[in-house]
Structures are given as C-alpha cells and as structure tokens.
Amino acid sequence: MDKSLKINMDTSLETLQPILKRGRDVWDQINMPKREFLQRVAKIRKAMAKEGIDVLLVYGSGVNDYGNQCYVSNFVTKLTAGALVVIPRKGDLTLFFEGSSREAKLGQRVTWVDDVRSSLAGVFSSTGSLAGDCVNYLEEHKLIPSKLGFAGLRELMSYRELQRLVEGVKACKVVDAGHIIRDMRVVKSARECDQIRRASRLVSNALGTIPGMVLTHMDERSLEAKIDWTLRLQGVEDVRILMARPQNCPRDAGWALRPATEAPIAAGETVIVYLAASFERYWAEGIRTFVAEKTSFAKADDEKAHELYQRVAAAMQPGKSTAQFYKEAVKEIGRNAAGNQRHSLANGIGLSLKEFPVISGKETDQLAESMCFALRIAVEDQKSATVMMGNTIYLSEKGPEVLT
C-alpha cells in the first residue's frame, strides 16, 4: 500500500439523540423469549449471593443508555427518561419508570416483569421522584437496612435524584455492583447474537440501496431521509446517521462525521455515510464511502483499504487481551500506512451503540467468543481522497465474522 496513506480510527462517534423514540416497539417472544430473561436474572442472583448483596438496583436512562434495565426487563422508555429495576435476592422484580400511569399499560406489553410502576415528578407524585418511590418500596418490603448494589445509578442518574436515593438508603450498606451487569452484557448469548445479526442485515440492506439511489435534489438531507425511510419500512426502532465530505474540508482543519445538513452535494464529491439502527433493542452499525454522480451515488471501492481492514479484523481472536490486539493492529497499520493512532480501534455493540470492551492500548479486557464489536478505519492519501469503512463484527471461536 502507498506509504502516503494515513489511518484515522475513532470510536467517539456521536449523533443527535432523539427526544422521542418513534420507531417500532414490540416484544417478539419468539426471538427473545421470557426464559432468556429468567436465565439472566438467575445468573445475576447467583452473583449477588456470592457478594452478599440483598437487593440490586439496575438503572438506565433515555434512548441511548437503556441497556442496563433493558437487559433484565426488555423495557425501554419512549422518551429521554429513566427506568429502574429492583432485583431482590428472592421474589418478584419491580420496575419503576419516569412517566404517567397510562404508560404503564403500554410498557407491560414489552416486558415480562409483572410489577411495573410509573413515577411522576413534582406535584403529580407523593414522593416527587423515581428515587423517592424506590425508597418507599424498599421500606415497605423491609429491605432497609440491607446490603444494596448499585448498577448504572452513579453513572446515569441525575445528581439530585441520586442524592435523594442515597439519603433515603443511608441505613443500608451500598456497594458498586455495575460489574455484574457489565460482565454479563459483554459476552452475548446465542439469542442476542441473532438479534444483532438481524439488525446488521437491515443496516447492510439500507447501505446497499445508496448506490444507484436517484435523488431529485442532491443534498445531505434528501440522502438522509431516503436512508431513514428505507429502515423505518423494515421495522427498526431507532436510526442514527452521520455524514462526512472530506473534500469540502481544509486539509489542515481535517474532517469529521456530523449530522446531515441541507448542503448540496456536487457530482464527483466523496460522501461518507455512518449508519446505525436498532431492531428489537439491539444495535448494528456500518460505514461506507460513496462518490456522487449527477443524480445518484456509486460505491467508492478501494481494494487496498479493504485488504487492510480485513487484515486488521483478522487479528481479532478469542483469548487475546484488547491491548494485545490493539498493538498487533497498530503494527499492521504501520506497515501499510503512515500516520498517528489517536483513538481506540473499536468498541463493543449490542443494547447500546458503545459498550465494553473498548479496544485501546490501555484496556486489559480479554477478547472472548460471542463478543460483538464495531470496528472502523479511515484511509486518506495525500490528495485527501478518503475511504472510510466500518462494520459490526461477531467474534466466534474461529475468529471474526463481519455481519454488515
């Protein structure tokens, strides 16, 4: 490969977060049956017993960080609100969510948890908050004092709510138990892998419609709308799209993936499309590079960049530490391209777009069978001709399998 090429890899891709989750919202009990969640809860309780935890509080929030509570309940909120699952060592689970009581009926359609309770804020609630309702629940069930485990609360709950909860359970011993949920979510079950495969097929299909897509008005918004429409028709829950046009950016300033604008696209321009979609809670993503023609797009195929991507991905093998894979990948890149490695290579993907493990030289996690990753690279030459590619990858016992 031409030594003038340079590599840019970044996992810190951020898209606009929608206020309302407006896509398909169902619980397909064939793809994700109740027994899948019961097995997860049994495993969680085994870990709780080992650490002497009497009650585990699992919290998630918004339309980006719902993975924790969804992992044990399948429940997600339609708005940027929080939800908390109470898991006692024995007995039934209880789910609190921020919303009106009429939403509880809707929520019960997508969760196996029978006890679903709404928590309204301010004058509409006797306690004024989800934290207050949780404290009342613990008191009613004589779980104060006890040993409580927090999972996701310190990272995701608002400061005022967290302080209210901590004050309400000050008679309890509180420990950080986020690792219990994290360690389980890192390695996907067979059904989770199937869900990610389904989401990956939808992403691949949508990216595959871009070449030859006829646009009356050649601009970013029109392209984004076409992609979104294609995915919504296939029943996705959420769509995230970013774009980049490297040729429009000054060479010294650099380029970045960003939300689409109404800027027109001229024939001959390179357009990079980042696409992520969730289907039945699970995410997949892909990145492709296209060249604009008069009223449509053609895929920009760069054989050398593709071969480099394949070699980097092939080094991802079960049993390696993330740091070892990182070093091997950077070495492979160094043999084929010039430039600095500024960011991590990849990150886990599943119920969230960004999950553990993160691939970088500082992490010590082990790669394991049934992990799923988002792996991205960008190759740029001296003329600023850029090809960026990214895929969702499933790590099997035989090595990586590209799903998108």
N, C-alpha and C positions, 0 to 999 in steps of 0.2 A: 504493500500500500504506500502511496505517496507520503513521504515524511512530512510534507507541509500540512497534512491534515491534523486537526486537533480535536480533542474529545471534550465534551461538556456533559456531565451527568448530574442530575439534581432530583432529589425526591421531594423537595419542598414545593410541590405544585399545589397552588391554592386557587379555588374557583369561588365565584359568588355563591353564598349559601342562600337557598330559597327560604322565605318566611313560611310558606305553606308547601307541604309535601303533597303534590296534586296528582300523583300517578296511581296506578292500580294498587289496591291494598286488600289482599286476600290471605288466607291461610290454607295452602294446599296440603292437606294432611296425608296425601299420598307421597309427595316429595319430602315432607318434613313431619312425620307422624308424632303423636304425643309421646310415644315411648322414647323418642330421641331426647326429649327434654327431661323425661323422668330419669334416664340414664345419666344425663349431665348433673341433675340435682343429687342423685345418689353419690356420684363421684365427688361433688362439692362437699356434701355432708361427711364423707369419709375424710376429706382433707380438714374440715372443721374439727372433727373429733380428734384428729392427730394433733392439732394445735390448741385444743381445749376451747374452741370458740363456740359459744352457745347460740349466737344469732349473727348471721351475716347480712349486712345491708349492702345491696348492689344498686348502684346509681348510674344512670345515663341521661343525656340531655340532647335536645334539639334534633335536627335532621342529619347531623354529621356524627355525633358521638353517642348514638343509641346502642352501640354494640354490647355493652355490659348487661343492661336489663333485657335486651332482646335475646341474648344468648341463653338466658334461663327461662324466658317467658314468651318469646316471639312477638312481644308488644313493642310498637313504636308510636310516638306521638306524631300527629299530622302537622303540628306547629313547633316553633322553637321553644319547647317546654321540657321540663324534666320528668323523669319517672324513677321510682324506687321500688325494688323488690325486697321484701323481708323474708329471709330464709332461716327459720328456726332449725335447731338440730333435729327435732321431731315435729310432726304435724304439718298442716297445710301452709302453703305460701300465701302471702298477701302482696298485692301490687297497688301502689299509690301513684297517681299521675296528676300533673297540673292541668286542670281542665274542669269543665262543667259536668254535672252528674249525668246529663243526657248523653255525653260522650262515652260514659262507662259501658252502655249497651253496645255501642259501636266497637269499643275496644275489646269486649268479650268475644266478638266474632273471630278475632285473630290471635287469641291466647288460650292456652289450656288452663291457666290459673283461674279458679272459680271466684276468689275473693278479690275483685277489682274495685278500687275506691278512688273517687275524684277528690282533689284537694284544691280548693279555690283560695285565692289570696284576699287580703284586706277584709272589708266589712262583710263579704259574702261567705266567710268561713269563721267558725267559732274559734279556731286556733290561729287563723291568719296565714297558714303556710303548710306546705308539704312536710317540712321538718316538724312543725307542731303536731300534725296528725300522726306522724310516725312516733313521736314521743308518747302521745296519748295511747297509741296501740301497744307500745312496749309496757306502759304502766298497767293497762287493762289486763294484759296477759302475764303480769307479774314477772316480766323479764328485766326489770330494774330492781336491784343491781344484777348484773351478769357480765360475761365477757363478750364484747361486741367486736365484730370485724367490719372494717370499712373497705369497700371496693368501689373506687371511682368517685367517692364523695369529695375528697380533698382536692382532686384534680379538676372536677367538673361542676360541682355545686357552687352556687354564688356564695360569696363570703358571708353575707348576712344570714342566709339560710343555714350555712354550715355552723356558724357560731351559735345559732338558736338550737340546733340539734346537739352540738357538743355540750352546751349548757344544760339541756334537758336530760342528758345521759351522764352527767358528771359523777353519778354514783357508780357507774359502770367502768370496767377496765376496757379501754378502746385500743385496738391494735390495727395496724395496716394489713389488710388481707387481700389487697389488689392482685398479688402474685397468684392467688388461687385461680381467679378468673383468667388472668393473662396467660398463665401456663397452659390452661385448657384450650383457650382460643387460638394459641399459636399453631397447634397441630390440629388440622381439620379432620373431622370424621368422614366416612365414605359419603354420607348424605350431604354434608357441607361441600365436599369436593364436587359432587354432582350439581349442586346449586351454582357454584362458581363456574362450572362448565356451561351451564345454561346461560348465565349472564354473559360469559365470554362469547358464545355463539351469536348472541344478539348484538354485542359490540362489533364483532367481526362482520356480521351481515350489514350493519349500518355503515361501517367504514368502506365496505365493498361497494356500496351504492354511490359513493362520491365520484369515482371515475366515470365519466360519461353523464353525470348529473347535469341536466340542462337548467340554466338559470337565466331568466329574462333580464334581471338586474344583477350584474356580477358584483356582489358586495358580501361582506362578512356576515351580516345579519341574515341575508337570504340563505346563505350556506348553512348557518347555524339552525335556522328554522326548519330547513329540509331534513337535516340530521335528526333533530328533536322529534319531528313528525314521524319519521321512519321508526324510531324507537318506541314512541308512545303507542303506535299501532300494534306493536308486538307485546304490549302489556308491561312495560317497565315501570318501576316505582319512582325512579329519580334519574335525572340525566345531568351530567356536568360536561361542559365543552369549553375548551380554551383554544386559542389560535395564536400563531406567530407568523410574521412575514419578515424574515431576516434581511431580505434585500432592501427593505424600506428603512432599516435602522443604520445609523452611522457606525462604521466599523469599530471606532474606539469606544462607543457607548454600549455596544452589544445589544442583543435582542432577548426577548423573554416571552413565554407563553402568557396570555392575558385573555380576559373576556372579549367576546366579539364586539365590534363597533359597526357603525354604518359606513365605514370607509370603503370606497370602491376597490375592486381587485382588477389590476390590468393584466392583459394577456402576457404570458412569459414569466409572471411572478411565481415565486415559490411560496406555498401556503402549508404550514404545519398544523395539523389538527390533533388535539388531545381529546379523547372521548372516554368517559366513564359512565357506566349505567348500573343500577341495582335492579335485580329481579328477585322477588320473594326474599328481600332483605340482604342478599349477597351481591357484592360489587365485582366488577371486572373492568379493566381499562385497556386501551390501546392507543398508540400514537402512530400516525402515518404522515408522509410528506407527499404533497401533490404539486403539480405545475399547472397554472391556469392557462386555458386556451381561450378562444373567443367567447364561448358561452358555456363552457364545461371545464372539467378538470381531468388531468391524466396523472396516474401514479408515477412518482419520481423514483425509479428503481436505481439503486446504487449497489452494484454487486459487491464491491469491496467492503462497503459499510455493513452490508448484510452478512457477509462472511465473518467480519469482526464480531458482530453481535452474536452470531452462532457460536463462535469460539468462547466468548465471554460467558454466555449462558451455559455452555457445556461444562465449564469448570464448577458449576453449582452442583455439588454432590452431597448426599446424606453422610453425616459423620464429620464433615469439616466444620470448623468454627467459622463464624461470619467474618472474623478478622482474617483468617487464612484465605477464604475465598476472595475477600477484598484485595489482599496482596497479590494473589495469583491473577486476578482480573486486571489490576492496575499494571502488572508486569506485561501481560498480554497486550494491553493497550499501548504501553510504552514501546513495544517492539514494532508497532504498526502506525503509531501516530504521535505527533508532538503535542505538548500542552500540559496544563496542570490539572490534577484531580482535586476538585474543590469540595465535592459533596459526596454523600454516600451513594452507592450503586443502586440500591433497591430498598424496598420495604415490603412487609407483609401486607396482604389484602384479604378481605373477607367480609365481615359485617361492617367494617369501616374501610375507607379508602386507604388509610395509613394505619397499619398495625405493626406489632412486633413480629419477627425481629427486624431491626434496621441493619442494613448491610453497610458497615463502615469499618475503618481500621481500629476503632475504639471499642466496639462491642465484642462480647465474649460468648454470645449465644451459639449453640450448635445447630447446624442445619440438620433437619430431620425429615424423614419420609412423611408425606401428606401436608407439608407446608405449602402455602401459596404465596407468590410474590408478584410485585410489579417491578419490572426491570426496564430501564430506559437509557438510551445513549443518543448523543447527537454528534455528527461528524461534520466538520467545517473545513473547507480548503481556503487557500489564500485569496480566492476571488469571492469569498463569502457565500459560496454555493453550499447550502446546508441540507443535510438529510438527517432527520430525527426519527427514531423508531422506538417503540415500546410495546411490551406485551405482558399479558398475565401468564404466569408460569406455575405449573404444578410440579412439585418435586416428588417423583416416585422413587422406589427403591433402585431403579435403574438409572435415575438421573432426571434432568429437567424435561418437561413436556410443555411446549408452547400451546396455550389454549386459544389465543387470539390470532 
